[in-house]
Amino acid sequence: MFSIALKQMEELPVAPNEGISLSAFRSPFSVSGKEGCKYSFDGSSYHYSDGNSMTSQRSSQILTGFDTLDAAPNYDFYANTNAPGRARRTRPSLFQLHSKIEDDSFPPPLYEETSAHREAGDSSEEEAEEPLSEPTRFGWVKGVMIRCMLNIWGVILYLRLPWITAQAGIGMTWVIILLSSCITGITGLSTSAIATNGKVKGGGTYFLISRSLGPELGGSIGLIFAFANAVAVAMHTVGFAETVQSLMQESGTKMVDPTNDIRIIGVITVTCLLAISLAGMEWESKAQIVFFFVILVSFANYLVGTFMPATPQKQAKGFFSYKVDIFVENFKPNYRGLEGSFFGMFSIFFPSATGILAGANISGDLKDPTVAIPRGTLMAIFWTTVSYIIIAGTIGGCVVRDASGGINDTLSNNNDCLGPACKYGWDFTACIKNTSCPFGLSNQYQTMSMVSGFAPLIAAGIFGATLSSALACLVSAPKVFQCLCKDNLYPLIGFFGKGFGKNDEPIRGYVLTYIIAICFILIAELNTIAPIISNFFLCSYALINFSCFHASITNSPGWRPSFRFYSKWLALLGAVVSVIIMFLLTWWAALIAIGIVIFLLGYVLYKKPSVNWGSSVQAGSYNMALSYCVGLNQVDEHIKNYRPQCLVLSGPPSCRPALVDFVGTFTKNLSLMMCANVVTGEPSPSALNASRNSSHVTWLNKRHIKSFYHGVVAKDLRTGVQMLLQGAGLGRVRPNVLMMGFKRDWRRDTSSSIESYIGIIHDAFDLQYGLCVLRMKEGLDTSRSAQAHVNPGFEASPKRDVNAPAPPANFSLDPDPMVTEPQPFTVFQSKQGKKTIDVYWLFDDGGLTLLIPYLLKRKKRWARCKVRIFVGGDIQRKEEQKTEVKDLISKFRLGFHDVEVLPDINARPQPEHVKRFEDLIGPYRLNPDQKDCEDGQDNQNCPWMVSDEEIDRNKTKTLRQIRLNEVLQDYSRDAAIIVVTMPVGRRGQCPSALYMAWLETVSRDLRPPVLMVRGNQENVLTFYCQ
């Protein structure tokens, strides 16, 4: 009915100028599925209904001009989340568009509700949930630029920049500022590129790096960066405490002593900052605005003070307003003390430039992070760099390096006067020689207060800069750490990931940051704390720049940042320079930082967290693998590099663990292994899901099997295997050996299944594959005990009758539970001890029969086993033949020395064993008077039946298989595994039942696993070196 209705309905485009309504040309119809599910079209919307309430959304008729099941582009189709209380739209599946609706009894709804499932009996009129209160969100000025500027304008600006200018000189101080700004500027460009390559959530720097480079590097740098921000809280708080202690000292007040006063003030201050943070982001943001205006006022006050005439009191302390001589004198370096070097000054100044990520660290609280982070970060870097250069130049042009502060130290008739102050009537020679000058740029950290027009405003600026930076770091560290905790990359930290309130505030993270900050506040020495965090921040910047470079160089289609003003080579330069500076600052601290990163990286690599963020490392791995695969095509194959690359007909791998374990033993870290699963039936979403279910790969990974998984949907097993034999692999990395399990229950299965099984063997030989068939006494298929899918082409259920129809091939249960169940133990997982690997090299197949035991022997579990080679021979030439075979094997350098010649291999088998074979093949023999098969068809349509003529034609070969089993029973009853050359049945001359009986006879009643091997008759071993 559906197809008829479609033919009757015409899809007419809308003519906008004529006002034609599509409903006038449409015949309303609805289509019912098998279970009463309906698709209905009512003209303006389309629905999915189960007979009760239905969810309806306006169709895309207006956008497309057609009334169709196809949906127009919509934001909901690409979003991972949805607005609370609103039904979320999903696009129709390809199956819904392409197939008949009757094909799926339970098609997915076109639109899914995100609200909780409603109980039966509820009203059909759905009430939207009350929307949650909107959390506080900030724009680029308030959320990023001001926050970054405040974090950059930290304690270093007021308390150390004048001192650094005195040490390094104005010129080198500008170099330090510009070098720091170059690093932060390049990092800002890289941050902007990463932040605009998709929707950014909370987690800031950690989120950007982890989603770009993956959890391995992202997790380690996230932990380090959160810790660095916690230490930065202590640095800025100590700077504030130093200022307060200095003011107390000027007024003659103290609590204990200068060092302990700083500790007490620092602890009280960070406690107050914690209270502000716990009050919420709104209060924290308001406090930052107040601090910002206080700092601007203090800057204006300082600049005004530099132009004011110097009073005698200020001149005694080294301030003379703008003087060219002072500027020239201070332009040159004058390093003093243990920290007196360019990189010593750089290590102290650089933390003041590290606030560029303060805005990115609260990315989850921004209205539009992709706009706010680039714009706010780059503007903050520009304006703070300008302010630093201005302050360094002005303070260096106004104040001398050394001054006594004595109002009576005016110039007398002293020809030995030292310093530029001599030209302006002041003589500070005595304290300069004794290095005891208490004032001047080199000696007083509070120089800016002395220069300013109104000193209390500078104190207020110091308070604002230090407290705002401390507050920003106190907020940033828990936000970054919270995101890291929620990703569960490391143990024992998940407790701190819980958020509270509408802003998901990390209260527990705040407390942890508070404790770490107090521990470093107790150091009470700013110059000691600052270098500690420099390496951590530089390490973060190096990885951010490398993330941008790596994402660009991989050419991933997913790398599409809307911010275009970046360069991958500039990002690489920023990463390299950051690492170099780490070692130039403090080499031992750099080694510690890198060591921590490597340790955390190794932990995540070992644990392999189940996260997939589409990182650039994945893209790079793909590019590398693709490049190597293409490169293999340029080199011809050589026997020396031959590897058995196995296509394993395992079905769902969890159903045949012994087969998977055995192949994984000798292919691990050596060659290709691909587990193949054929789901028989017509292509449908359920069949595709059964063949491609990711739980199969999860099971392999959990079992530590290094294997690919490939599933196909085909009309029958043989067709599916033919698809795999011809299509599996990539270039030269493709299977060359087919590994399958023995069909143990073939006598109880249908005759067509036997024909299909033997047909697969013929197909493998036709396509030049080597072939291995593994048989174990207890069988390979564990799916019956697990009640999972049984593929009738491999093993049949023992309860089925021979003539019973096969169960539907798409009959399968969800494979996911098999991943969570305890892993089954197989014999191939245990050490084999001093048993033997018995190899019956009866026919030369190119050497595959020898190569597989050699590869097994190389593995630790099989290393103590002794390999015994059995070959057929003549009793008259037994020793001569033994010597010939040993010489041949020695040329292959396999290390096999135990060779046995079996002169009785061609003897006549025991009559009872012959009788047993006749009973085995009896049900499949054609009687002389029977002209038709059991199904009433002619003989050509029953290739599995065996005629007397075919029995006579293959009699010699049949007796050989019976005798071979007797030999195996005599010689290899206690072996760890038996490897035997597999017989080959001619296509068209050996019926499938007879061939199956041969395989059954060779391997029956043997306790050890039996591997029947047949190479493709081409050499896989060579004794030549070229």
DRENNU-161889 format. One record per residue (C-alpha): x, y, z. Coordinates in steps of 0.1 Angstrom, whole numbers, plus 5000, padded with zeros to 4 digits. Each point is the difference from the previous one (the first is absolute). Example, Ala and Ser with C-alpha at 12.3 -4.5 7.8 and 13.67 -1.06 7.14 Angstrom:
BEGIN
512349555078
501450344993
***
This chain:
BEGIN
500050005000
502950235008
501549974965
496550054984
499550315020
503450144990
499249944963
496750195004
501650305018
502050254980
502750205016
499350354988
502350305006
498550305017
499350304977
500550295024
498350254977
496849804996
499449905036
499449644992
499449775030
501649664998
497149855020
497750064970
502049764979
500749745026
498049695008
500249945038
501349655009
501649815027
502049685000
499849745027
502949775010
499649645012
499750105036
497650294995
502750274997
499050274975
501650274979
497450264992
500050324980
497450275006
501350284978
502050225023
501749755022
501149645001
499749775030
501049675014
497349845021
499649685020
496350035002
499950235031
501550345003
502250134972
502750254997
499750244972
502350274985
499650234971
501649844969
502550174978
497550074973
500650375000
503849954995
499949724975
496950094980
498949645002
497949805024
502349705007
501349795028
503450154995
500850275025
501650334994
503350095017
499550065037
502250085030
498549715020
501349754975
503650085009
499850105037
500949765028
497850175025
496650174999
498150285018
498149875031
496349954995
500250004962
499549694977
503249934981
499949954963
501849724983
500449954962
498349704984
502449704996
501149894966
498149685005
496850205005
500650194968
501249714979
498149695011
496449905002
498750105033
498649655005
503649875001
500550125035
497449915027
501450255024
501350304981
501650275021
497950325006
500750294977
500150225031
501049905035
499050165032
502750095024
497750025030
499649705023
497949714988
496450055008
498049725016
497149834983
496750175006
501550365000
498250264980
500950014963
500650375003
503650025010
501050285023
503450154995
502349995030
500650325018
503350144986
502850015025
501350335010
502750134976
503449995015
502250324999
501750054967
502650264991
500950184968
503550054986
500850335019
498849905034
500749634997
503349994982
501850344994
499650155034
500649675017
503249944980
501250365005
499549975038
501849675001
502950134979
500150325021
501049815030
502450045029
503050024976
498850324985
500250215031
502549825022
502649864976
499950184966
501950305013
502549775017
500449794967
500550334981
502850095024
501749664996
499549944962
499950364989
497250164980
501249854967
500249645013
496850045020
498250094968
501649694984
498749795029
496550154996
499949964963
501449655001
497449915026
497350174979
501249814969
499649675018
496650095014
498950164968
500849694979
498349795027
497150244998
499749954963
500249625004
497550015028
497750214978
500349754972
499349705022
497150185018
498350084967
500249644987
496849895015
497850075030
502150055031
498749895034
501350045035
503649905009
501950274983
503649914991
499649645009
496949974978
501850164970
503149795003
498349675008
497450034972
502850094976
502849775009
498049735018
499749905037
503649885003
501750354998
496850195008
499649825033
503650055011
500150374991
496650065015
501249875034
503250204998
498150324989
497549975028
502849965025
501950304985
496950225004
499749895036
503650105006
499450334982
497350075026
502749995026
502450214979
497550294996
498849975036
503650025013
500550314978
496950165017
501349905034
503450154993
498450334992
497950005032
503049905021
502050284984
497350255009
499849865036
503850045002
499950364989
497550075027
502049815026
497549725004
500749635000
498349685012
503049765004
502850064975
500050094963
500049644987
497349885023
498050314994
499949924963
498949655008
497250115023
498850274976
500149764971
497949735017
497450265010
499950144965
499749674982
497249905024
498150324990
500549934963
498749655005
496850145016
499650234969
500549704977
497549795019
497450284997
499949924963
501250134966
497750315001
501750135032
503449914987
499450194968
498850315018
503149995022
502249984968
498350314985
500750205032
503749885000
500350104963
498950365006
502250035031
503149894979
499150254972
499850285025
503449895016
501650004965
498750354994
501350115034
503449854992
500450174966
498950345015
502649955027
502849954975
499350354986
499850185033
503150195012
502149795024
499950125036
503349985021
498649715019
499449814967
503350104986
501749865031
498349674991
501250014964
497150164981
501050304978
497150004974
500949944964
503850044993
501849894969
503249915020
498049775023
498349844971
503349934982
501649875032
497149775008
499849884964
503049775006
499849685021
501550005035
499449655014
500549945037
499649715023
499549634994
497050064977
501950274980
499749874964
497850044970
498349675005
499850055037
498050324994
498049834973
499049725023
498750255026
498250214974
498549734978
497249895025
498650354996
499349924964
498449675007
496550145006
499049974964
498149685006
497950145029
497150064976
500349664983
500149835033
496450105007
498949904965
496949845014
498850335014
500350204967
497150084978
501949924968
503549865007
500949984963
499650384997
501050115035
503249805004
501850134969
498950365002
500350045038
503449825003
501750184971
498850345011
501249935036
503449904988
500350324979
499050255027
501949835028
503249994979
499650374992
499550085037
503149805010
502250174974
498850345011
500549945037
503549854995
501050304979
498550265022
501349865033
503549954985
500050364988
499150155034
501649815027
503749915006
501149655010
501450105034
499050275026
500650045037
496850175009
501950255021
498950364995
503550125009
501849804974
500450294977
503050054977
503150145017
503450064984
500549634994
501749924968
499449625005
496250034999
498449694985
496649974981
497950224978
498650185031
503350195002
498950234971
496950105020
501750095032
499849675019
502849785012
499149635008
503649884997
500349875035
497149764998
500849904965
503549895010
498749825030
497049854980
497850125029
497750244981
496449945012
498450194972
500250014962
498849764973
502549735010
499150015037
496450095006
497149804987
497550285007
501650254976
496750064981
498350115032
502850265006
499850134964
496250034998
498050315007
498149845029
501649695015
496949845015
498649974965
503049784990
499449795031
496449974989
501249904965
502349745015
497249875021
497749994969
502749834977
501049745025
496649925013
498449994965
502849774987
499749785031
496249994996
500349914963
502449725007
497949885029
497049974976
502049864971
501749715018
496849835012
498350054967
502849834981
500349735026
496349935001
499949934962
503049775005
498349825028
496849954980
502049834972
501149735025
503549984986
501749965033
498949815032
499050155033
499250344986
496449954989
498850135034
501150354990
498049994967
496650065016
498450344993
497550195020
497450264991
498850134967
503650084989
501249665010
502550155024
502949775010
499850065038
502249715008
502650124975
500050355016
500849855034
502849794985
501550304982
499750205033
502049735018
502849994973
500250385000
500450015038
502949754998
501950234976
499050325018
502049875030
503150034978
499450385003
502650084973
498850144967
503249954981
500049635010
496449934990
500050174966
502649784983
498349695012
496950064978
501950154970
500949654987
496549875005
498450284981
502749984973
499349624997
496350094995
500850254974
502249764981
497349744999
497350254989
502350124971
500849644991
496349915000
499450274975
502949904978
499249635002
496350054992
501150214970
502749774987
497749695000
497750164974
497049865018
496750114984
498750065035
502650285006
498050304989
500750295024
498050314992
502950215014
502350024969
502950225013
502349735012
502949814985
500949645006
503750084997
499750295024
498249775024
502949754997
502550285006
498150105031
500049645013
503849964994
500850345015
497949925031
501949675006
503450174994
499150275025
498949745025
503649875001
501650344999
498050115030
500549715023
501249684984
499249785030
496550145003
499549944963
501149645004
497649965029
497150154980
500749784969
500549695023
496650065016
498450044965
501649674988
499049825031
496450114997
500149934963
501249655006
497349935025
497250104976
501649804972
500149705023
496450045012
498650094965
496950195011
496949944979
499750354986
500050114964
500350374994
501150004964
503450125009
502750104975
502149715012
497349774986
500250204967
503849985000
499949625006
497649964971
502350214977
503049805011
498349664995
498750114966
503450124989
501749685010
497349794984
500450194967
503849985004
499749625001
498650004965
503350144987
501949695011
499549654986
499349725025
502949785010
500049665015
502250125029
497350245011
497249764997
497650005030
496949795005
497350264999
496949825013
496450054992
498349825029
496449884994
499250055037
496550144997
499550215031
503549975015
498649945034
498349684988
503249834990
502750125025
502349704995
500250064962
500750375006
502649935027
501949754979
500350234970
500850305022
502849805016
502249994968
498850324983
500450245030
502550274992
500949814968
497350004974
496450084991
497149835018
496450084989
497049845017
497249964975
496349975007
497349934974
496550095009
497649844975
496950174988
498950314982
501850345008
498050175027
500950225030
499849705024
502249784977
502550284996
500150065037
500649635006
503050004976
501550335010
499450005038
502950175017
499749765029
501949744979
503050234999
499650085037
500049625008
503249964980
501750295017
498949885034
501649664992
503150174988
499749864965
501650224973
497549944973
497850194976
496349914998
498050004967
496449914997
497949974969
496449934992
499349754972
497249774989
501949695011
503249915018
502049904969
499150324981
501150205031
503349825002
500650054963
499650375006
502549995028
502549794981
500050254972
499450335018
501749985034
503150195006
501750314986
502649984972
502849775011
498649985035
497449734991
499449655011
501849714984
498949715023
496449905008
499749875035
496749825009
498749765026
499149644993
496349944995
499749745028
496349944997
499849974962
498249675002
497150155018
499850314978
498350044966
501749874969
500050354985
502050135029
502649734994
500250114964
500350365010
502849925025
502049794974
499350274974
501750265022
503149775000
500049984962
499550374997
503050065022
502149784978
498750164968
501050345013
503549885009
499550015038
501849775024
497549825022
500049895036
497349805018
500249985038
498249725018
499849955038
498549715018
497650225020
499150214970
500650374993
496550155002
499150135034
496950184987
497549735010
500950025036
499950384998
496849994980
501550224974
499849994962
500849664984
501050034963
498749694983
503050004976
502549935028
498349785026
496449895003
498049955031
500249645012
496249995004
499250074964
499049734976
502049954969
497150104978
498850285022
500250354986
502950225012
499150275025
499950354987
503550134997
499150345015
498949825032
502350155025
500050155034
501650325010
503849935000
500650285026
499449775030
502749774988
502550295005
499150035037
499949635007
503249845014
502449914972
500049624992
503249825005
501549794972
502949764997
501950254978
500250255029
502149775023
503649904998
500649684981
503049885020
502249744986
497549844977
500549944963
498850184968
499649714976
500150104963
499049754974
501650154969
498749734976
499750224969
501950314990
497650305000
502650274997
501149995037
496950145018
499749675020
503550075014
499750385004
497050005023
501749775026
503250214998
498050315008
498349835029
503349895014
501250365001
497350095025
500649975037
497249765007
501349754974
503750075004
500849685020
498149774976
502049774978
499149994963
499949664984
499949974962
498449684985
500349924964
499049704979
502749774986
501349664990
501249765026
502949914976
501350364999
498850125034
503350145013
500950154966
496650184998
500350125036
503450164992
498650164969
497150165018
502250125029
502350164975
497250174983
498450135032
503450125013
500450224969
496850175010
501650095034
496849905019
501849835028
498249674996
502349705005
497749715010
498949834967
498149674999
499549804968
496749794999
500649714977
496649855009
498050304991
498849834969
499149675016
496549874998
497850125029
498249785025
496849854987
497950135029
501250354991
499049954964
496649875011
499650315022
500750234970
497449814979
497550055028
500950375000
499550054963
497049764998
497250265004
501450204971
500449714974
497849964970
498549654996
500649844967
496350014992
499650355012
499950254972
498950315020
501150175031
498349995033
498250324991
498749864967
502550204980
502549864975
503649925010
501450324986
498050205025
501249785029
503850024998
500449895036
498849644992
502649744993
499749744973
501849664999
502050124971
501350295021
500749775029
502249784978
501750294983
501150155033
500649675019
503850045003
499650355014
497449885024
502149725013
502950245004
497950235023
498949705021
503549885004
501250365008
497650015029
501449675013
503550154999
499050315018
498449795027
503349805004
502550295000
498250325011
497649915027
501750225025
501150294978
499250365007
498750044965
500049804968
500750184967
499249784970
500050054963
496450044989
498749784972
498750174968
496949884983
499650074963
497150224991
497349804982
501649675007
499949995038
496550055014
499750235030
498849725023
503149794991
502450295005
498350085033
500449635010
503750024992
500550305023
497949835027
502149684997
503450165002
499250205031
497649785019
500549875036
503150205006
500550185033
502350274989
498850284977
500549914963
500950264974
499649894964
502150224978
500350044963
502050284984
499350144966
502949804985
502250304998
503250055020
499750175034
503549895011
503350054983
503649925008
501450284978
501050345013
498650194970
***
